[in-house]
Amino acid sequence: MNTVLTLHDPQQARAYYAAGVWQDKTLYMLLQSHAQARPDACALRDSARRLTWAQLLEWTDAVAADLAAAGLRKGSRVSVWLPSRVESVIIFLACSRNGYICNPSLHQNYTVAEIVRLIERIDCEAFFGQKGYGADAKREGATDEIGAVKSLRRTYWLEPSRTSSDGFPRASGARPVSDPDTNPDKVVYLAFTSGTTGLPKAVMHSDNTLLANGRAMVKDWGHDASTILLSLSPVSHHIATVSIEQMLVAGLELVVNDLPDGMKPIDWILETGATYVMGVPTHAMDILAEARRRGLEKLGKVKVFYMAGAAIPREIAQGFLNRGILPQNVYGMTENGSHQYTLPSDNADTIVGTCGRACAAYEVTLWNQDNPDIGVKPGEIGEIGGRGGSLMLGYFNNQSATEKSFNAHGWFLSGDLGMFDDNGCLIIMGRKKDLIIRGGHNIHPSTIEDLAITHPAVLKAAAFPVADDRLGEKVCLSVTCTEGAVPPTGDEILKHLRDAGLSKFDMPEYYLALDEFPQTASGKILKRELVEWVKQGRLNPMPVRWTGDDNKTPEKAN
């Protein structure tokens, strides 16, 4: 019996099963099948360990047995505050085996106090951490503060060394007494949203809502046991969860982003022979910049580069195409997975300029920004709404937030803005909350950012609002530059934007060149931090103004 209240609807579930979107296998059951069929094939790798499917199953069973011995029961929450290492994946699979709910989304940049608050919110019963990992976890008493959480039955503290087995159940340990939980509709995953706007919500998924996404991606992109998938996103981020889904569906080898000492991400890509890389646009920007610096025309054996988590700049997608690598331009959220993406058969314009179409596990439509119960007309920008088999089962212990995330027609509202092109492919315009309104005129930051990074000196760009007494808001453009490049002046960046096709009505009126951006643990630029730093006087943007010739026809960006 599932004791956690969810959105699970038996009638809708029957339809998903009939369509093949949901199936009768759990994450753990897929692990079992690969271990039986290909026991000696490689399954999971970090900087020091490379596990076969048989070894992964053995270790998963040992962890499941240890958790059961601690008194956990079906529905118990298990929190993970670990870097990307094989143990992070093993714990998740052990939870699927025993019917526990894995909470892997505790990021490195959290403080001990934040971790305590989060695991108390979900009545966590087992906790896995690494000594010294976290924003302030090296200070004295950190482990005791977490261990004092009243709901905890057992805490595990791993050593930083990947070769040490201290603090974690050994693979040769006890075997489970109970049979595996075979219900793929149970809640197995509880992930906190990234929390860039206030208190994070806790997203619930079942084996089926997760695997629906993985099955679609593997089928559409033709991944199989020969694929080597490297996730640049930490295991605490949902992109890595999507990589685990695909690993289990296809039987491929998953490499986590656990760099050996002295290596950069590009070195790890080359070392592991990765054929499929997953990450966010900032990962892609950094890797392309490093490839240019090294004069690399290719990235080893990489054939596909997945990018999600933020709007994908056209320039970045084109940079991969130029190297013979297919960009997988993806849109999604923790709540609904990587549901929207381009396909290998799409043309270059579709891959570079859109996020493609919804996968078989999801459907998308657009709703009026001011009244989300009304659909938009063709060609209009609207809030992205969706529904389908990869959608979450609600927010844990938060009925109000769950209800408010849907419109009157039962579509989940993403908070993102988009529009469909003539071929029905989705173009992301940015977060609804990121929209800058200057004197009643709506300005989409992503439009400015996409054009800004086509400047040869600009590596990353972020457009955000600066308060103005008369107009309400004005646009500030901030940039970071490629290694060794001289930042463009305000006049130079405005001229570049105009030549690239930006309307004079969308021109930035403030400009900042920074050494680096504040980012979330998953690599998203924290615009709210930039806004606050300007308010606090920590950043002082330079006023700029476009005064050029607006009568000429602007050149288009390449």
TORDOMI-70086 format. One record per residue (C-alpha): x, y, z; residue number from 1. Coordinates in steps of 0.02 Angstrom, whole numbers. Example, Ala and Ser with C-alpha at 12.3 -4.5 7.8 and 13.67 -1.06 7.14 Angstrom:
{kolke {615 -225 390} 1},
{kolke {684 -53 357} 2},
REM end
This chain:
{kolke {0 0 0} 1},
{kolke {60 175 -43} 2},
{kolke {44 286 112} 3},
{kolke {101 446 22} 4},
{kolke {-39 553 -50} 5},
{kolke {-12 581 -237} 6},
{kolke {-99 630 -399} 7},
{kolke {-101 448 -457} 8},
{kolke {-264 420 -553} 9},
{kolke {-308 236 -587} 10},
{kolke {-410 280 -743} 11},
{kolke {-269 382 -817} 12},
{kolke {-144 247 -766} 13},
{kolke {-241 117 -867} 14},
{kolke {-228 229 -1020} 15},
{kolke {-40 249 -997} 16},
{kolke {-17 62 -981} 17},
{kolke {-124 29 -1134} 18},
{kolke {-18 150 -1235} 19},
{kolke {144 71 -1174} 20},
{kolke {199 235 -1093} 21},
{kolke {196 149 -924} 22},
{kolke {254 -31 -905} 23},
{kolke {268 -163 -769} 24},
{kolke {455 -143 -731} 25},
{kolke {536 -44 -590} 26},
{kolke {708 35 -596} 27},
{kolke {774 -110 -493} 28},
{kolke {692 -242 -602} 29},
{kolke {781 -170 -755} 30},
{kolke {945 -181 -659} 31},
{kolke {908 -363 -623} 32},
{kolke {871 -403 -805} 33},
{kolke {1034 -325 -867} 34},
{kolke {1134 -414 -731} 35},
{kolke {1059 -580 -786} 36},
{kolke {1081 -550 -974} 37},
{kolke {1252 -464 -974} 38},
{kolke {1330 -486 -802} 39},
{kolke {1507 -439 -854} 40},
{kolke {1464 -286 -960} 41},
{kolke {1509 -115 -888} 42},
{kolke {1365 -22 -806} 43},
{kolke {1426 121 -695} 44},
{kolke {1589 218 -678} 45},
{kolke {1664 355 -571} 46},
{kolke {1843 416 -552} 47},
{kolke {1902 258 -464} 48},
{kolke {1773 119 -491} 49},
{kolke {1699 38 -646} 50},
{kolke {1560 -82 -600} 51},
{kolke {1485 -219 -706} 52},
{kolke {1298 -252 -703} 53},
{kolke {1325 -402 -589} 54},
{kolke {1430 -299 -468} 55},
{kolke {1304 -157 -469} 56},
{kolke {1162 -278 -426} 57},
{kolke {1263 -359 -286} 58},
{kolke {1305 -192 -206} 59},
{kolke {1127 -127 -225} 60},
{kolke {1060 -281 -135} 61},
{kolke {1185 -256 7} 62},
{kolke {1130 -76 33} 63},
{kolke {947 -126 25} 64},
{kolke {977 -258 159} 65},
{kolke {1066 -134 273} 66},
{kolke {926 -6 258} 67},
{kolke {796 -139 296} 68},
{kolke {895 -191 450} 69},
{kolke {883 -11 511} 70},
{kolke {695 -28 519} 71},
{kolke {643 67 362} 72},
{kolke {478 18 283} 73},
{kolke {395 52 116} 74},
{kolke {376 239 90} 75},
{kolke {521 285 206} 76},
{kolke {623 433 143} 77},
{kolke {810 413 112} 78},
{kolke {911 573 84} 79},
{kolke {1076 581 -9} 80},
{kolke {1204 722 14} 81},
{kolke {1345 653 -92} 82},
{kolke {1448 709 -240} 83},
{kolke {1434 612 -403} 84},
{kolke {1503 440 -359} 85},
{kolke {1440 264 -388} 86},
{kolke {1363 254 -214} 87},
{kolke {1240 392 -260} 88},
{kolke {1164 283 -397} 89},
{kolke {1171 125 -292} 90},
{kolke {1067 205 -153} 91},
{kolke {934 257 -279} 92},
{kolke {921 80 -348} 93},
{kolke {914 7 -172} 94},
{kolke {766 121 -135} 95},
{kolke {677 58 -291} 96},
{kolke {707 -121 -233} 97},
{kolke {635 -98 -59} 98},
{kolke {497 28 -96} 99},
{kolke {584 175 -12} 100},
{kolke {581 354 -77} 101},
{kolke {752 419 -128} 102},
{kolke {787 604 -101} 103},
{kolke {948 635 -201} 104},
{kolke {934 822 -230} 105},
{kolke {1041 890 -88} 106},
{kolke {1169 998 -177} 107},
{kolke {1347 1036 -127} 108},
{kolke {1312 1222 -104} 109},
{kolke {1187 1189 37} 110},
{kolke {1237 1226 216} 111},
{kolke {1216 1102 357} 112},
{kolke {1072 1208 426} 113},
{kolke {984 1201 257} 114},
{kolke {1008 1013 248} 115},
{kolke {933 991 421} 116},
{kolke {780 1095 373} 117},
{kolke {753 998 212} 118},
{kolke {767 823 285} 119},
{kolke {656 873 432} 120},
{kolke {523 930 307} 121},
{kolke {512 756 232} 122},
{kolke {534 656 395} 123},
{kolke {692 575 326} 124},
{kolke {733 406 405} 125},
{kolke {904 367 326} 126},
{kolke {1038 490 275} 127},
{kolke {1195 467 170} 128},
{kolke {1328 603 173} 129},
{kolke {1512 625 133} 130},
{kolke {1624 698 267} 131},
{kolke {1668 879 229} 132},
{kolke {1552 890 78} 133},
{kolke {1444 1047 73} 134},
{kolke {1455 1233 95} 135},
{kolke {1506 1226 278} 136},
{kolke {1513 1039 315} 137},
{kolke {1697 1041 363} 138},
{kolke {1663 1136 523} 139},
{kolke {1660 1047 690} 140},
{kolke {1494 972 741} 141},
{kolke {1418 964 566} 142},
{kolke {1386 777 570} 143},
{kolke {1311 787 744} 144},
{kolke {1186 921 691} 145},
{kolke {1121 811 551} 146},
{kolke {1124 655 659} 147},
{kolke {1014 743 787} 148},
{kolke {865 750 667} 149},
{kolke {731 656 764} 150},
{kolke {657 556 619} 151},
{kolke {825 477 571} 152},
{kolke {849 292 605} 153},
{kolke {1021 279 526} 154},
{kolke {1155 396 458} 155},
{kolke {1300 347 346} 156},
{kolke {1456 454 327} 157},
{kolke {1568 409 181} 158},
{kolke {1751 456 169} 159},
{kolke {1799 570 23} 160},
{kolke {1917 439 -47} 161},
{kolke {1832 332 -179} 162},
{kolke {1938 183 -129} 163},
{kolke {1883 183 54} 164},
{kolke {1737 74 103} 165},
{kolke {1715 152 274} 166},
{kolke {1543 216 316} 167},
{kolke {1449 125 177} 168},
{kolke {1383 -54 165} 169},
{kolke {1506 -170 80} 170},
{kolke {1452 -258 -79} 171},
{kolke {1489 -423 6} 172},
{kolke {1372 -382 149} 173},
{kolke {1206 -458 198} 174},
{kolke {1075 -505 69} 175},
{kolke {896 -442 77} 176},
{kolke {770 -551 167} 177},
{kolke {615 -480 83} 178},
{kolke {569 -495 -100} 179},
{kolke {592 -341 -211} 180},
{kolke {449 -217 -223} 181},
{kolke {378 -243 -399} 182},
{kolke {256 -96 -400} 183},
{kolke {315 29 -533} 184},
{kolke {181 155 -479} 185},
{kolke {248 182 -303} 186},
{kolke {335 347 -261} 187},
{kolke {521 312 -279} 188},
{kolke {595 485 -301} 189},
{kolke {579 648 -205} 190},
{kolke {676 794 -277} 191},
{kolke {682 971 -213} 192},
{kolke {666 1101 -350} 193},
{kolke {821 1208 -376} 194},
{kolke {751 1343 -262} 195},
{kolke {803 1494 -365} 196},
{kolke {641 1579 -311} 197},
{kolke {607 1545 -127} 198},
{kolke {579 1384 -30} 199},
{kolke {605 1231 -142} 200},
{kolke {458 1114 -171} 201},
{kolke {479 925 -161} 202},
{kolke {433 840 -325} 203},
{kolke {370 659 -318} 204},
{kolke {397 532 -456} 205},
{kolke {363 346 -474} 206},
{kolke {470 218 -565} 207},
{kolke {348 235 -710} 208},
{kolke {343 425 -723} 209},
{kolke {533 424 -729} 210},
{kolke {554 277 -847} 211},
{kolke {421 343 -968} 212},
{kolke {542 483 -1009} 213},
{kolke {694 369 -1021} 214},
{kolke {605 246 -1136} 215},
{kolke {553 384 -1255} 216},
{kolke {727 461 -1265} 217},
{kolke {814 294 -1293} 218},
{kolke {692 247 -1431} 219},
{kolke {696 416 -1518} 220},
{kolke {887 431 -1515} 221},
{kolke {931 249 -1541} 222},
{kolke {1037 222 -1386} 223},
{kolke {1087 44 -1344} 224},
{kolke {1212 -58 -1244} 225},
{kolke {1356 12 -1347} 226},
{kolke {1320 192 -1292} 227},
{kolke {1432 268 -1159} 228},
{kolke {1337 408 -1073} 229},
{kolke {1429 541 -972} 230},
{kolke {1323 656 -863} 231},
{kolke {1409 821 -827} 232},
{kolke {1265 866 -712} 233},
{kolke {1285 808 -531} 234},
{kolke {1184 658 -472} 235},
{kolke {1090 780 -361} 236},
{kolke {1015 861 -517} 237},
{kolke {869 792 -617} 238},
{kolke {968 787 -779} 239},
{kolke {1074 651 -699} 240},
{kolke {914 559 -653} 241},
{kolke {866 562 -837} 242},
{kolke {1036 486 -874} 243},
{kolke {1002 346 -749} 244},
{kolke {833 313 -831} 245},
{kolke {918 294 -1001} 246},
{kolke {1055 185 -927} 247},
{kolke {925 62 -860} 248},
{kolke {815 63 -1015} 249},
{kolke {956 39 -1141} 250},
{kolke {1079 -60 -1035} 251},
{kolke {1214 69 -1074} 252},
{kolke {1363 120 -968} 253},
{kolke {1339 277 -862} 254},
{kolke {1488 383 -816} 255},
{kolke {1458 509 -676} 256},
{kolke {1543 678 -668} 257},
{kolke {1676 628 -543} 258},
{kolke {1836 699 -617} 259},
{kolke {2002 619 -573} 260},
{kolke {2126 743 -498} 261},
{kolke {2198 863 -625} 262},
{kolke {2067 831 -758} 263},
{kolke {1947 953 -838} 264},
{kolke {1776 895 -902} 265},
{kolke {1842 886 -1079} 266},
{kolke {1981 768 -1020} 267},
{kolke {1852 656 -935} 268},
{kolke {1751 651 -1096} 269},
{kolke {1904 594 -1193} 270},
{kolke {1964 473 -1057} 271},
{kolke {1798 380 -1041} 272},
{kolke {1763 367 -1228} 273},
{kolke {1593 447 -1200} 274},
{kolke {1480 443 -1352} 275},
{kolke {1334 536 -1273} 276},
{kolke {1359 685 -1155} 277},
{kolke {1223 766 -1049} 278},
{kolke {1231 936 -964} 279},
{kolke {1169 1115 -961} 280},
{kolke {1214 1257 -1080} 281},
{kolke {1351 1322 -963} 282},
{kolke {1437 1152 -975} 283},
{kolke {1426 1162 -1164} 284},
{kolke {1494 1340 -1169} 285},
{kolke {1643 1295 -1060} 286},
{kolke {1684 1137 -1158} 287},
{kolke {1671 1223 -1327} 288},
{kolke {1783 1363 -1264} 289},
{kolke {1911 1235 -1204} 290},
{kolke {1901 1141 -1368} 291},
{kolke {1936 1302 -1463} 292},
{kolke {2081 1341 -1348} 293},
{kolke {2157 1169 -1380} 294},
{kolke {2120 1173 -1565} 295},
{kolke {2009 1017 -1557} 296},
{kolke {1898 992 -1707} 297},
{kolke {1808 846 -1622} 298},
{kolke {1770 790 -1444} 299},
{kolke {1838 613 -1449} 300},
{kolke {1698 490 -1485} 301},
{kolke {1554 605 -1439} 302},
{kolke {1409 592 -1561} 303},
{kolke {1270 676 -1462} 304},
{kolke {1274 820 -1337} 305},
{kolke {1116 844 -1232} 306},
{kolke {1082 1020 -1167} 307},
{kolke {940 1068 -1050} 308},
{kolke {906 1166 -890} 309},
{kolke {904 1336 -975} 310},
{kolke {871 1409 -1147} 311},
{kolke {1002 1346 -1272} 312},
{kolke {1092 1487 -1363} 313},
{kolke {1093 1458 -1551} 314},
{kolke {1279 1492 -1558} 315},
{kolke {1316 1346 -1441} 316},
{kolke {1209 1221 -1536} 317},
{kolke {1291 1276 -1698} 318},
{kolke {1463 1253 -1619} 319},
{kolke {1428 1068 -1594} 320},
{kolke {1357 1046 -1769} 321},
{kolke {1517 1122 -1837} 322},
{kolke {1613 981 -1749} 323},
{kolke {1506 842 -1817} 324},
{kolke {1411 821 -1652} 325},
{kolke {1221 818 -1648} 326},
{kolke {1154 935 -1514} 327},
{kolke {1004 866 -1422} 328},
{kolke {912 1028 -1386} 329},
{kolke {805 985 -1236} 330},
{kolke {672 1069 -1131} 331},
{kolke {601 1002 -969} 332},
{kolke {589 1017 -781} 333},
{kolke {609 910 -627} 334},
{kolke {419 899 -629} 335},
{kolke {405 821 -802} 336},
{kolke {577 763 -856} 337},
{kolke {663 796 -1021} 338},
{kolke {501 786 -1117} 339},
{kolke {535 903 -1263} 340},
{kolke {683 879 -1379} 341},
{kolke {749 882 -1555} 342},
{kolke {777 721 -1653} 343},
{kolke {924 656 -1754} 344},
{kolke {819 676 -1912} 345},
{kolke {786 861 -1882} 346},
{kolke {869 990 -1994} 347},
{kolke {1001 1110 -1930} 348},
{kolke {880 1256 -1911} 349},
{kolke {764 1152 -1802} 350},
{kolke {906 1086 -1694} 351},
{kolke {988 1256 -1672} 352},
{kolke {832 1362 -1651} 353},
{kolke {703 1253 -1561} 354},
{kolke {677 1119 -1429} 355},
{kolke {586 1008 -1552} 356},
{kolke {426 917 -1510} 357},
{kolke {357 829 -1357} 358},
{kolke {403 646 -1335} 359},
{kolke {277 503 -1330} 360},
{kolke {264 519 -1140} 361},
{kolke {204 700 -1141} 362},
{kolke {104 831 -1236} 363},
{kolke {122 1019 -1234} 364},
{kolke {12 1168 -1272} 365},
{kolke {22 1355 -1240} 366},
{kolke {-89 1460 -1127} 367},
{kolke {-122 1646 -1109} 368},
{kolke {6 1729 -996} 369},
{kolke {-126 1827 -901} 370},
{kolke {-264 1695 -900} 371},
{kolke {-191 1519 -906} 372},
{kolke {-362 1442 -936} 373},
{kolke {-367 1518 -1111} 374},
{kolke {-262 1449 -1254} 375},
{kolke {-159 1563 -1366} 376},
{kolke {-180 1588 -1552} 377},
{kolke {-56 1512 -1676} 378},
{kolke {106 1611 -1679} 379},
{kolke {78 1691 -1508} 380},
{kolke {190 1675 -1356} 381},
{kolke {111 1585 -1210} 382},
{kolke {146 1493 -1049} 383},
{kolke {199 1314 -1080} 384},
{kolke {77 1188 -1011} 385},
{kolke {89 998 -1019} 386},
{kolke {20 831 -966} 387},
{kolke {67 649 -988} 388},
{kolke {149 494 -918} 389},
{kolke {313 579 -870} 390},
{kolke {226 710 -761} 391},
{kolke {260 709 -574} 392},
{kolke {138 640 -445} 393},
{kolke {129 807 -356} 394},
{kolke {227 903 -224} 395},
{kolke {259 807 -64} 396},
{kolke {153 867 82} 397},
{kolke {102 1024 -13} 398},
{kolke {-77 1016 -74} 399},
{kolke {-86 1203 -108} 400},
{kolke {68 1208 -221} 401},
{kolke {8 1051 -312} 402},
{kolke {-163 1125 -349} 403},
{kolke {-95 1294 -403} 404},
{kolke {23 1215 -529} 405},
{kolke {-122 1161 -641} 406},
{kolke {-248 1261 -742} 407},
{kolke {-434 1227 -748} 408},
{kolke {-412 1100 -889} 409},
{kolke {-286 993 -795} 410},
{kolke {-128 1052 -883} 411},
{kolke {29 1076 -780} 412},
{kolke {90 1256 -794} 413},
{kolke {278 1269 -810} 414},
{kolke {305 1454 -779} 415},
{kolke {403 1459 -942} 416},
{kolke {356 1554 -1099} 417},
{kolke {367 1485 -1274} 418},
{kolke {296 1485 -1449} 419},
{kolke {279 1357 -1587} 420},
{kolke {362 1381 -1756} 421},
{kolke {277 1337 -1919} 422},
{kolke {328 1155 -1899} 423},
{kolke {257 1138 -1725} 424},
{kolke {426 1143 -1638} 425},
{kolke {440 1235 -1473} 426},
{kolke {545 1392 -1454} 427},
{kolke {584 1439 -1273} 428},
{kolke {568 1625 -1236} 429},
{kolke {621 1615 -1053} 430},
{kolke {545 1608 -880} 431},
{kolke {382 1701 -856} 432},
{kolke {457 1779 -699} 433},
{kolke {613 1832 -797} 434},
{kolke {511 1937 -918} 435},
{kolke {570 2118 -910} 436},
{kolke {432 2248 -927} 437},
{kolke {497 2420 -978} 438},
{kolke {358 2548 -977} 439},
{kolke {230 2417 -1026} 440},
{kolke {341 2340 -1162} 441},
{kolke {383 2155 -1137} 442},
{kolke {566 2111 -1164} 443},
{kolke {623 1929 -1170} 444},
{kolke {798 1910 -1096} 445},
{kolke {838 1755 -1199} 446},
{kolke {827 1855 -1360} 447},
{kolke {962 1974 -1299} 448},
{kolke {1069 1835 -1225} 449},
{kolke {1067 1731 -1384} 450},
{kolke {1129 1878 -1487} 451},
{kolke {1257 1934 -1358} 452},
{kolke {1352 1770 -1357} 453},
{kolke {1377 1780 -1546} 454},
{kolke {1507 1915 -1506} 455},
{kolke {1677 1829 -1523} 456},
{kolke {1736 1887 -1351} 457},
{kolke {1578 1839 -1254} 458},
{kolke {1566 1668 -1171} 459},
{kolke {1405 1685 -1070} 460},
{kolke {1270 1818 -1055} 461},
{kolke {1128 1857 -937} 462},
{kolke {999 1995 -958} 463},
{kolke {905 2046 -801} 464},
{kolke {798 2192 -738} 465},
{kolke {859 2347 -648} 466},
{kolke {724 2447 -558} 467},
{kolke {678 2617 -632} 468},
{kolke {565 2745 -551} 469},
{kolke {485 2803 -713} 470},
{kolke {481 2647 -823} 471},
{kolke {472 2513 -690} 472},
{kolke {617 2411 -760} 473},
{kolke {763 2430 -878} 474},
{kolke {873 2295 -953} 475},
{kolke {1048 2260 -888} 476},
{kolke {1157 2147 -995} 477},
{kolke {1298 2058 -904} 478},
{kolke {1430 1953 -990} 479},
{kolke {1580 1844 -954} 480},
{kolke {1715 1825 -1085} 481},
{kolke {1818 1688 -1161} 482},
{kolke {1991 1659 -1087} 483},
{kolke {2111 1799 -1133} 484},
{kolke {1979 1904 -1221} 485},
{kolke {1956 2089 -1189} 486},
{kolke {1775 2126 -1138} 487},
{kolke {1683 2231 -1266} 488},
{kolke {1640 2407 -1214} 489},
{kolke {1460 2460 -1189} 490},
{kolke {1454 2544 -1359} 491},
{kolke {1533 2393 -1442} 492},
{kolke {1409 2270 -1368} 493},
{kolke {1260 2379 -1415} 494},
{kolke {1323 2394 -1594} 495},
{kolke {1347 2207 -1601} 496},
{kolke {1169 2177 -1538} 497},
{kolke {1097 2298 -1665} 498},
{kolke {1197 2223 -1808} 499},
{kolke {1139 2051 -1753} 500},
{kolke {958 2104 -1766} 501},
{kolke {901 2164 -1595} 502},
{kolke {761 2292 -1594} 503},
{kolke {807 2463 -1527} 504},
{kolke {659 2444 -1409} 505},
{kolke {742 2293 -1326} 506},
{kolke {914 2371 -1308} 507},
{kolke {1001 2356 -1138} 508},
{kolke {1019 2518 -1042} 509},
{kolke {1146 2450 -919} 510},
{kolke {1299 2342 -949} 511},
{kolke {1416 2235 -842} 512},
{kolke {1569 2132 -886} 513},
{kolke {1600 2003 -748} 514},
{kolke {1734 1876 -712} 515},
{kolke {1604 1743 -673} 516},
{kolke {1418 1722 -640} 517},
{kolke {1336 1659 -482} 518},
{kolke {1264 1488 -524} 519},
{kolke {1158 1351 -448} 520},
{kolke {1237 1181 -414} 521},
{kolke {1165 1122 -579} 522},
{kolke {1247 1263 -678} 523},
{kolke {1102 1384 -703} 524},
{kolke {1146 1569 -693} 525},
{kolke {1066 1645 -537} 526},
{kolke {990 1803 -606} 527},
{kolke {902 1841 -443} 528},
{kolke {1075 1857 -363} 529},
{kolke {1127 1983 -495} 530},
{kolke {968 2082 -463} 531},
{kolke {999 2082 -276} 532},
{kolke {1183 2128 -294} 533},
{kolke {1136 2280 -396} 534},
{kolke {1007 2331 -264} 535},
{kolke {1138 2310 -128} 536},
{kolke {1270 2408 -223} 537},
{kolke {1386 2257 -239} 538},
{kolke {1374 2278 -427} 539},
{kolke {1369 2445 -515} 540},
{kolke {1310 2425 -695} 541},
{kolke {1369 2555 -819} 542},
{kolke {1229 2654 -903} 543},
{kolke {1230 2631 -1093} 544},
{kolke {1121 2696 -1232} 545},
{kolke {1098 2648 -1413} 546},
{kolke {1116 2804 -1520} 547},
{kolke {1159 2725 -1689} 548},
{kolke {1071 2728 -1855} 549},
{kolke {904 2638 -1841} 550},
{kolke {858 2666 -2023} 551},
{kolke {976 2537 -2095} 552},
{kolke {926 2354 -2109} 553},
{kolke {1015 2257 -1971} 554},
{kolke {1126 2111 -2016} 555},
{kolke {1067 1940 -1959} 556},
{kolke {1169 1836 -1838} 557},
{kolke {1260 1690 -1916} 558},
REM end
